[in-house]
Amino acid sequence: NITGVSLMNSAVGAKRLGLMHELLPAAKHFAVLFNPKDGLLAENFAKSVQRAASTNGWHITIVTASTHDEIDAAFARLAQGHVDALLLAPSGLFTNNVPQLAALATRYSLPVSHTLPKFAKAGGLMSYGPKVPNLFRLVGVYTGRVLNGERPSELPVLLPTEYELTINLKAAK
């Protein structure tokens, strides 16, 4: 008796890693920052990236942060660990702290990938994820269908069909 629209953010981890490697072909050591309070979503994203990395012979460092201060500390550790790039797992914490994350990426000259375009627009290197406005429209359509009497159990969970890549050219230079 459940339906809805999925962001599929954990499933695009391997794609984001591949895109980051295309931007940085010499990169071999990547990191994933995730919020352990996000549970399976964050873990599945990290596992997806780890599988893709091992397939390509790349190394992944997993780092966690669940507060504003822990994000600062994580970036400081990563800067000392000589990682080539960082992927941010999908998280409300990271979505709500985009300016902080973009500033840290700039301060430490660390290429960082987020799921939302607003990260690249705030100064981060890149974002890749589903087109969120399209998903909001689908939620509205499903809400209307349920309010018109359709049973949620008869409506499949919808998956994104369009993704967008945003690259900040200034950060890339």
PATORRO-821926 format. One record per residue: y, x, z of N, C-alpha, C in turn; residue number from 1; residue in three letters. Coordinates in Angstrom, 1 decimal, always signed. Layout:
NODE   n_c2   n_c1   n_c3  ca_c2  ca_c1  ca_c3   c_c2   c_c1   c_c3 pos code
NODE      Y      X      Z      Y      X      Z      Y      X      Z NUM  Ala
...
This chain:
NODE   n_c2   n_c1   n_c3  ca_c2  ca_c1  ca_c3   c_c2   c_c1   c_c3 pos code
NODE   -1.2   +0.8   +0.0   +0.0   +0.0   +0.0   +1.3   +0.9   +0.0   1  Asn
NODE   +1.2   +1.9   -0.7   +2.4   +2.8   -0.8   +2.7   +3.1   -2.2   2  Ile
NODE   +4.0   +3.3   -2.5   +4.4   +3.7   -3.8   +5.7   +4.5   -3.6   3  Thr
NODE   +6.3   +4.9   -4.7   +7.5   +5.7   -4.6   +7.7   +6.6   -5.7   4  Gly
NODE   +8.6   +7.6   -5.5   +9.0   +8.6   -6.5   +8.8   +9.9   -5.8   5  Val
NODE   +8.1  +10.8   -6.4   +7.9  +12.1   -5.8   +8.8  +13.2   -6.5   6  Ser
NODE   +9.3  +14.1   -5.7  +10.1  +15.2   -6.2   +9.3  +16.3   -6.8   7  Leu
NODE   +8.0  +16.4   -6.4   +7.1  +17.4   -6.9   +7.6  +18.8   -6.7   8  Met
NODE   +8.4  +19.0   -5.7   +9.0  +20.3   -5.4   +8.0  +21.4   -5.1   9  Asn
NODE   +6.9  +21.0   -4.4   +5.9  +22.1   -4.0   +5.2  +22.5   -5.3  10  Ser
NODE   +5.1  +21.6   -6.3   +4.3  +21.9   -7.5   +5.0  +22.8   -8.4  11  Ala
NODE   +6.3  +23.0   -8.3   +7.1  +23.8   -9.2   +7.3  +25.2   -8.7  12  Val
NODE   +6.7  +25.6   -7.6   +6.8  +26.9   -7.0   +6.4  +28.0   -8.0  13  Gly
NODE   +5.3  +27.8   -8.7   +4.8  +28.8   -9.6   +5.8  +29.0  -10.8  14  Ala
NODE   +6.3  +27.8  -11.2   +7.3  +27.9  -12.3   +8.6  +28.6  -11.9  15  Lys
NODE   +9.1  +28.3  -10.7  +10.3  +29.0  -10.3  +10.0  +30.5  -10.1  16  Arg
NODE   +8.9  +30.9   -9.7   +8.5  +32.3   -9.6   +8.5  +32.9  -11.0  17  Leu
NODE   +7.9  +32.2  -11.9   +7.9  +32.8  -13.3   +9.3  +32.9  -13.9  18  Gly
NODE  +10.1  +31.9  -13.7  +11.5  +32.0  -14.2  +12.3  +33.1  -13.5  19  Leu
NODE  +12.1  +33.3  -12.2  +12.7  +34.4  -11.6  +12.3  +35.8  -12.1  20  Met
NODE  +11.0  +35.9  -12.4  +10.5  +37.1  -13.0  +11.0  +37.3  -14.5  21  His
NODE  +11.2  +36.2  -15.2  +11.8  +36.4  -16.5  +13.3  +36.9  -16.4  22  Glu
NODE  +14.0  +36.5  -15.4  +15.3  +37.0  -15.2  +15.3  +38.5  -14.7  23  Leu
NODE  +14.3  +38.8  -13.9  +14.1  +40.1  -13.3  +12.8  +40.7  -13.7  24  Leu
NODE  +12.6  +41.2  -15.0  +11.3  +41.6  -15.4  +10.7  +42.7  -14.6  25  Pro
NODE  +11.5  +43.6  -14.0  +10.9  +44.7  -13.2  +10.5  +44.3  -11.8  26  Ala
NODE  +10.8  +43.0  -11.4  +10.5  +42.6  -10.1   +9.0  +42.4   -9.8  27  Ala
NODE   +8.6  +42.9   -8.7   +7.2  +42.9   -8.3   +7.0  +42.3   -6.9  28  Lys
NODE   +8.0  +42.4   -6.1   +8.0  +42.0   -4.7   +8.9  +40.8   -4.4  29  His
NODE   +8.4  +39.7   -4.2   +9.2  +38.5   -4.0   +9.0  +38.0   -2.6  30  Phe
NODE   +9.9  +37.1   -2.1   +9.8  +36.5   -0.8   +9.9  +35.0   -1.0  31  Ala
NODE   +9.3  +34.3   +0.0   +9.5  +32.8   +0.1  +10.0  +32.6   +1.5  32  Val
NODE  +11.1  +31.8   +1.5  +11.7  +31.4   +2.8  +11.4  +29.9   +3.0  33  Leu
NODE  +10.7  +29.6   +4.0  +10.4  +28.2   +4.3  +10.7  +27.8   +5.7  34  Phe
NODE  +10.9  +26.5   +5.9  +11.1  +25.9   +7.2   +9.8  +25.4   +7.7  35  Asn
NODE   +9.2  +26.0   +8.8   +7.9  +25.5   +9.3   +7.9  +24.1   +9.8  36  Pro
NODE   +9.1  +23.6  +10.1   +9.2  +22.2  +10.5   +9.0  +21.2   +9.4  37  Lys
NODE   +9.0  +21.7   +8.2   +8.7  +20.8   +7.0   +7.3  +20.6   +6.8  38  Asp
NODE   +6.4  +21.2   +7.5   +5.0  +20.9   +7.4   +4.3  +21.3   +6.1  39  Gly
NODE   +3.5  +20.4   +5.6   +2.7  +20.6   +4.4   +3.5  +20.8   +3.2  40  Leu
NODE   +4.7  +20.2   +3.1   +5.5  +20.4   +1.9   +5.8  +21.9   +1.7  41  Leu
NODE   +6.3  +22.5   +2.8   +6.7  +23.9   +2.8   +5.4  +24.8   +2.6  42  Ala
NODE   +4.4  +24.5   +3.3   +3.2  +25.3   +3.2   +2.6  +25.2   +1.8  43  Glu
NODE   +2.6  +24.1   +1.2   +2.1  +23.9   -0.2   +2.9  +24.7   -1.2  44  Asn
NODE   +4.2  +24.7   -1.0   +5.1  +25.5   -1.9   +4.8  +26.9   -1.7  45  Phe
NODE   +4.6  +27.4   -0.5   +4.4  +28.9   -0.3   +3.0  +29.2   -0.9  46  Ala
NODE   +2.0  +28.4   -0.7   +0.7  +28.7   -1.3   +0.7  +28.7   -2.8  47  Lys
NODE   +1.5  +27.8   -3.4   +1.6  +27.7   -4.8   +2.2  +29.0   -5.4  48  Ser
NODE   +3.2  +29.5   -4.7   +3.9  +30.7   -5.1   +2.9  +31.9   -4.9  49  Val
NODE   +2.2  +31.9   -3.8   +1.3  +33.0   -3.5   +0.2  +33.1   -4.6  50  Gln
NODE   -0.3  +32.0   -5.0   -1.4  +31.9   -6.0   -0.8  +32.5   -7.3  51  Arg
NODE   +0.3  +32.1   -7.7   +0.9  +32.5   -9.0   +1.2  +34.0   -8.9  52  Ala
NODE   +1.7  +34.5   -7.8   +2.0  +35.9   -7.6   +0.7  +36.8   -7.7  53  Ala
NODE   -0.3  +36.3   -7.0   -1.6  +37.1   -7.0   -2.2  +37.2   -8.4  54  Ser
NODE   -2.0  +36.1   -9.2   -2.5  +36.1  -10.6   -1.8  +37.1  -11.4  55  Thr
NODE   -0.6  +37.4  -11.1   +0.2  +38.3  -11.9   +0.4  +39.7  -11.3  56  Asn
NODE   -0.3  +39.9  -10.1   -0.2  +41.2   -9.5   +1.0  +41.5   -8.7  57  Gly
NODE   +1.8  +40.5   -8.3   +3.0  +40.6   -7.6   +2.7  +40.4   -6.1  58  Trp
NODE   +3.6  +40.9   -5.3   +3.5  +40.8   -3.8   +4.5  +39.7   -3.3  59  His
NODE   +4.0  +38.9   -2.4   +4.8  +37.9   -1.8   +4.9  +38.1   -0.3  60  Ile
NODE   +6.1  +38.1   +0.2   +6.4  +38.1   +1.7   +6.8  +36.7   +2.1  61  Thr
NODE   +6.2  +36.2   +3.1   +6.5  +34.9   +3.6   +7.4  +35.0   +4.9  62  Ile
NODE   +8.6  +34.3   +4.9   +9.5  +34.4   +6.0   +9.9  +32.9   +6.3  63  Val
NODE  +10.0  +32.7   +7.6  +10.3  +31.3   +8.0  +11.7  +31.3   +8.7  64  Thr
NODE  +12.3  +30.1   +8.6  +13.6  +29.8   +9.3  +13.7  +28.3   +9.6  65  Ala
NODE  +14.0  +27.9  +10.8  +14.2  +26.5  +11.0  +15.5  +26.2  +11.7  66  Ser
NODE  +16.4  +27.1  +11.7  +17.8  +26.9  +12.2  +18.8  +27.7  +11.4  67  Thr
NODE  +20.0  +27.4  +11.5  +21.1  +28.1  +10.9  +21.1  +29.6  +11.2  68  His
NODE  +20.9  +29.9  +12.5  +20.9  +31.3  +12.9  +19.6  +32.0  +12.4  69  Asp
NODE  +18.5  +31.3  +12.3  +17.3  +31.9  +11.8  +17.4  +32.3  +10.3  70  Glu
NODE  +18.2  +31.5   +9.6  +18.4  +31.8   +8.2  +19.1  +33.1   +8.0  71  Ile
NODE  +20.2  +33.3   +8.8  +20.9  +34.6   +8.8  +19.9  +35.8   +9.1  72  Asp
NODE  +19.1  +35.6  +10.2  +18.2  +36.7  +10.6  +17.2  +36.9   +9.5  73  Ala
NODE  +16.7  +35.9   +8.8  +15.7  +36.0   +7.7  +16.3  +36.9   +6.6  74  Ala
NODE  +17.5  +36.6   +6.2  +18.1  +37.3   +5.1  +18.3  +38.8   +5.5  75  Phe
NODE  +18.7  +39.0   +6.7  +18.9  +40.4   +7.2  +17.5  +41.2   +7.1  76  Ala
NODE  +16.4  +40.5   +7.6  +15.1  +41.1   +7.5  +14.7  +41.4   +6.0  77  Arg
NODE  +15.0  +40.4   +5.2  +14.6  +40.6   +3.8  +15.3  +41.7   +3.1  78  Leu
NODE  +16.6  +41.9   +3.5  +17.4  +43.0   +2.9  +16.8  +44.3   +3.3  79  Ala
NODE  +16.2  +44.4   +4.5  +15.6  +45.7   +4.9  +14.2  +45.8   +4.3  80  Gln
NODE  +13.6  +44.7   +3.9  +12.2  +44.8   +3.4  +12.1  +45.1   +1.9  81  Gly
NODE  +13.2  +45.3   +1.2  +13.2  +45.7   -0.2  +12.5  +44.7   -1.1  82  His
NODE  +12.8  +43.4   -0.9  +12.2  +42.5   -1.8  +13.1  +42.4   -3.0  83  Val
NODE  +12.6  +42.0   -4.2  +13.3  +42.0   -5.4  +14.1  +40.6   -5.5  84  Asp
NODE  +13.5  +39.6   -5.0  +14.1  +38.2   -5.1  +13.5  +37.3   -4.1  85  Ala
NODE  +14.2  +36.2   -3.9  +13.8  +35.2   -2.9  +13.7  +33.8   -3.5  86  Leu
NODE  +12.7  +33.1   -3.1  +12.6  +31.7   -3.5  +12.7  +30.9   -2.2  87  Leu
NODE  +13.6  +29.9   -2.2  +13.7  +29.0   -1.1  +12.8  +27.8   -1.3  88  Leu
NODE  +12.0  +27.5   -0.3  +11.1  +26.4   -0.4  +11.9  +25.1   -0.3  89  Ala
NODE  +11.5  +24.0   -0.8  +12.2  +22.7   -0.6  +12.3  +22.4   +0.8  90  Pro
NODE  +13.6  +22.1   +1.3  +13.8  +21.8   +2.7  +15.2  +21.2   +2.8  91  Ser
NODE  +15.2  +20.2   +3.7  +16.5  +19.6   +4.0  +17.4  +20.6   +4.7  92  Gly
NODE  +16.9  +21.5   +5.4  +17.6  +22.6   +6.1  +18.3  +23.4   +5.0  93  Leu
NODE  +17.6  +23.8   +4.0  +18.2  +24.6   +3.0  +19.2  +23.8   +2.0  94  Phe
NODE  +18.9  +22.6   +1.9  +19.8  +21.7   +1.1  +21.1  +21.5   +1.8  95  Thr
NODE  +21.1  +21.4   +3.1  +22.3  +21.2   +3.9  +23.1  +22.4   +4.2  96  Asn
NODE  +22.5  +23.6   +3.9  +23.1  +24.9   +4.2  +23.3  +25.7   +2.9  97  Asn
NODE  +23.6  +25.0   +1.8  +23.7  +25.7   +0.5  +24.9  +26.7   +0.6  98  Val
NODE  +26.0  +26.4   +1.1  +27.1  +27.5   +1.1  +26.7  +28.7   +1.9  99  Pro
NODE  +26.0  +28.5   +3.0  +25.6  +29.6   +3.8  +24.6  +30.5   +3.0 100  Gln
NODE  +23.6  +29.8   +2.4  +22.6  +30.5   +1.6  +23.2  +31.3   +0.4 101  Leu
NODE  +24.1  +30.7   -0.3  +24.7  +31.4   -1.4  +25.6  +32.6   -0.9 102  Ala
NODE  +26.2  +32.4   +0.2  +27.0  +33.5   +0.8  +26.1  +34.7   +1.2 103  Ala
NODE  +25.0  +34.4   +1.8  +24.0  +35.4   +2.2  +23.4  +36.1   +1.0 104  Leu
NODE  +23.1  +35.3   +0.0  +22.6  +35.9   -1.2  +23.6  +36.9   -1.8 105  Ala
NODE  +24.8  +36.5   -1.8  +25.9  +37.4   -2.3  +26.1  +38.7   -1.4 106  Thr
NODE  +26.1  +38.4   -0.1  +26.3  +39.5   +0.8  +25.2  +40.6   +0.7 107  Arg
NODE  +24.0  +40.1   +0.5  +22.9  +41.1   +0.5  +22.5  +41.4   -0.9 108  Tyr
NODE  +23.2  +41.0   -1.9  +22.9  +41.2   -3.4  +21.4  +40.8   -3.6 109  Ser
NODE  +21.0  +39.7   -3.2  +19.6  +39.3   -3.3  +19.5  +38.1   -4.3 110  Leu
NODE  +18.8  +38.2   -5.4  +18.6  +37.1   -6.3  +17.8  +36.0   -5.6 111  Pro
NODE  +18.4  +34.8   -5.6  +17.7  +33.7   -4.8  +17.6  +32.5   -5.7 112  Val
NODE  +16.5  +31.8   -5.6  +16.3  +30.5   -6.4  +16.1  +29.4   -5.4 113  Ser
NODE  +16.8  +28.3   -5.7  +16.8  +27.0   -5.0  +16.3  +25.9   -5.9 114  His
NODE  +16.0  +24.7   -5.4  +15.6  +23.6   -6.2  +16.8  +22.8   -6.8 115  Thr
NODE  +17.9  +22.9   -6.2  +19.1  +22.1   -6.6  +20.2  +22.9   -7.3 116  Leu
NODE  +20.8  +22.3   -8.3  +21.8  +23.0   -9.1  +23.0  +23.3   -8.3 117  Pro
NODE  +23.3  +22.6   -7.2  +24.5  +22.9   -6.4  +24.4  +24.3   -5.8 118  Lys
NODE  +23.2  +24.8   -5.6  +23.0  +26.2   -5.1  +23.6  +27.2   -6.1 119  Phe
NODE  +23.2  +27.1   -7.4  +23.8  +28.0   -8.4  +25.3  +27.8   -8.5 120  Ala
NODE  +25.7  +26.6   -8.4  +27.2  +26.3   -8.5  +27.9  +26.9   -7.3 121  Lys
NODE  +27.3  +27.0   -6.2  +27.9  +27.6   -5.0  +27.9  +29.1   -5.0 122  Ala
NODE  +27.2  +29.7   -6.0  +27.2  +31.2   -6.1  +25.9  +31.8   -6.1 123  Gly
NODE  +24.8  +31.0   -5.8  +23.4  +31.6   -5.9  +23.0  +31.9   -7.3 124  Gly
NODE  +22.0  +32.6   -7.5  +21.6  +33.0   -8.9  +21.1  +31.8   -9.7 125  Leu
NODE  +20.1  +31.1   -9.2  +19.5  +30.1  -10.1  +18.9  +28.9   -9.3 126  Met
NODE  +18.7  +27.8  -10.0  +18.0  +26.7   -9.4  +17.1  +26.1  -10.5 127  Ser
NODE  +16.0  +25.5  -10.1  +15.1  +24.9  -11.0  +14.4  +23.7  -10.2 128  Tyr
NODE  +14.5  +22.6  -10.7  +13.9  +21.4  -10.1  +14.1  +20.2  -10.9 129  Gly
NODE  +13.5  +19.1  -10.4  +13.6  +17.8  -11.1  +15.1  +17.3  -11.1 130  Pro
NODE  +15.4  +16.6  -12.2  +16.8  +16.0  -12.3  +16.9  +14.9  -11.3 131  Lys
NODE  +17.5  +15.1  -10.2  +17.6  +14.2   -9.1  +18.2  +12.8   -9.4 132  Val
NODE  +19.3  +12.8  -10.2  +19.8  +11.5  -10.6  +18.8  +10.6  -11.3 133  Pro
NODE  +18.0  +11.1  -12.1  +16.9  +10.3  -12.7  +16.0   +9.7  -11.7 134  Asn
NODE  +15.6  +10.5  -10.7  +14.7  +10.0   -9.6  +15.4   +8.9   -8.8 135  Leu
NODE  +16.7   +9.0   -8.6  +17.4   +7.9   -7.9  +17.3   +6.6   -8.7 136  Phe
NODE  +17.5   +6.8  -10.0  +17.4   +5.6  -10.8  +16.0   +4.9  -10.7 137  Arg
NODE  +15.0   +5.7  -10.7  +13.6   +5.2  -10.6  +13.4   +4.5   -9.3 138  Leu
NODE  +14.0   +5.1   -8.2  +13.9   +4.4   -6.9  +14.5   +3.0   -6.9 139  Val
NODE  +15.7   +3.0   -7.6  +16.3   +1.7   -7.7  +15.5   +0.7   -8.5 140  Gly
NODE  +14.9   +1.1   -9.6  +14.0   +0.3  -10.4  +12.9   -0.2   -9.6 141  Val
NODE  +12.2   +0.7   -8.8  +11.1   +0.3   -8.0  +11.5   -0.7   -6.9 142  Tyr
NODE  +12.7   -0.5   -6.3  +13.2   -1.4   -5.3  +13.3   -2.8   -5.8 143  Thr
NODE  +13.9   -2.8   -7.0  +14.1   -4.1   -7.7  +12.8   -4.8   -8.0 144  Gly
NODE  +11.8   -4.0   -8.4  +10.5   -4.6   -8.7   +9.8   -5.2   -7.4 145  Arg
NODE   +9.9   -4.4   -6.3   +9.3   -4.9   -5.1  +10.1   -6.1   -4.6 146  Val
NODE  +11.4   -6.1   -4.7  +12.2   -7.3   -4.2  +11.9   -8.5   -5.1 147  Leu
NODE  +11.5   -8.3   -6.3  +11.1   -9.4   -7.2   +9.7   -9.8   -7.1 148  Asn
NODE   +9.0   -9.3   -6.1   +7.6   -9.8   -5.8   +6.5   -8.9   -6.1 149  Gly
NODE   +6.7   -7.8   -6.8   +5.6   -6.9   -7.1   +5.1   -6.3   -5.9 150  Glu
NODE   +3.8   -6.1   -5.8   +3.2   -5.4   -4.6   +3.3   -3.9   -4.8 151  Arg
NODE   +3.7   -3.2   -3.7   +3.8   -1.7   -3.8   +2.5   -1.1   -4.1 152  Pro
NODE   +1.4   -1.7   -3.7   +0.0   -1.1   -4.0   -0.3   -1.2   -5.5 153  Ser
NODE   +0.4   -2.0   -6.3   +0.2   -2.1   -7.7   +1.1   -1.1   -8.5 154  Glu
NODE   +2.0   -0.5   -7.8   +3.0   +0.4   -8.5   +2.6   +1.9   -8.2 155  Leu
NODE   +2.3   +2.6   -9.3   +1.9   +4.0   -9.1   +3.1   +4.9   -8.5 156  Pro
NODE   +2.8   +6.0   -7.9   +3.8   +6.9   -7.5   +4.3   +7.6   -8.8 157  Val
NODE   +5.6   +7.6   -9.0   +6.1   +8.2  -10.2   +6.5   +9.6  -10.0 158  Leu
NODE   +6.3  +10.4  -11.0   +6.5  +11.9  -10.9   +7.7  +12.2  -11.9 159  Leu
NODE   +8.4  +13.2  -11.6   +9.6  +13.6  -12.4   +9.1  +13.9  -13.8 160  Pro
NODE   +9.9  +13.6  -14.8   +9.5  +14.0  -16.2  +10.6  +15.0  -16.8 161  Thr
NODE  +11.7  +15.1  -16.1  +12.7  +16.0  -16.6  +13.1  +17.0  -15.5 162  Glu
NODE  +13.2  +18.2  -15.8  +13.6  +19.3  -14.9  +14.8  +20.0  -15.5 163  Tyr
NODE  +15.6  +20.6  -14.6  +16.7  +21.3  -15.0  +16.8  +22.7  -14.4 164  Glu
NODE  +17.2  +23.7  -15.3  +17.4  +25.1  -14.9  +18.8  +25.3  -14.9 165  Leu
NODE  +19.4  +25.9  -13.8  +20.8  +26.2  -13.8  +20.8  +27.7  -13.4 166  Thr
NODE  +21.6  +28.5  -14.2  +21.7  +29.9  -13.9  +23.2  +30.2  -13.7 167  Ile
NODE  +23.5  +30.9  -12.6  +24.9  +31.3  -12.4  +25.1  +32.6  -13.1 168  Asn
NODE  +25.9  +32.6  -14.2  +26.0  +33.9  -15.0  +26.8  +34.9  -14.2 169  Leu
NODE  +27.7  +34.5  -13.4  +28.4  +35.5  -12.6  +27.5  +36.2  -11.6 170  Lys
NODE  +26.6  +35.4  -10.9  +25.6  +36.0  -10.0  +24.6  +36.9  -10.8 171  Ala
NODE  +24.3  +36.5  -12.0  +23.3  +37.2  -12.8  +23.8  +38.6  -13.1 172  Ala
NODE  +25.1  +38.7  -13.4  +25.7  +40.0  -13.7  +25.7  +40.9  -12.5 173  Lys
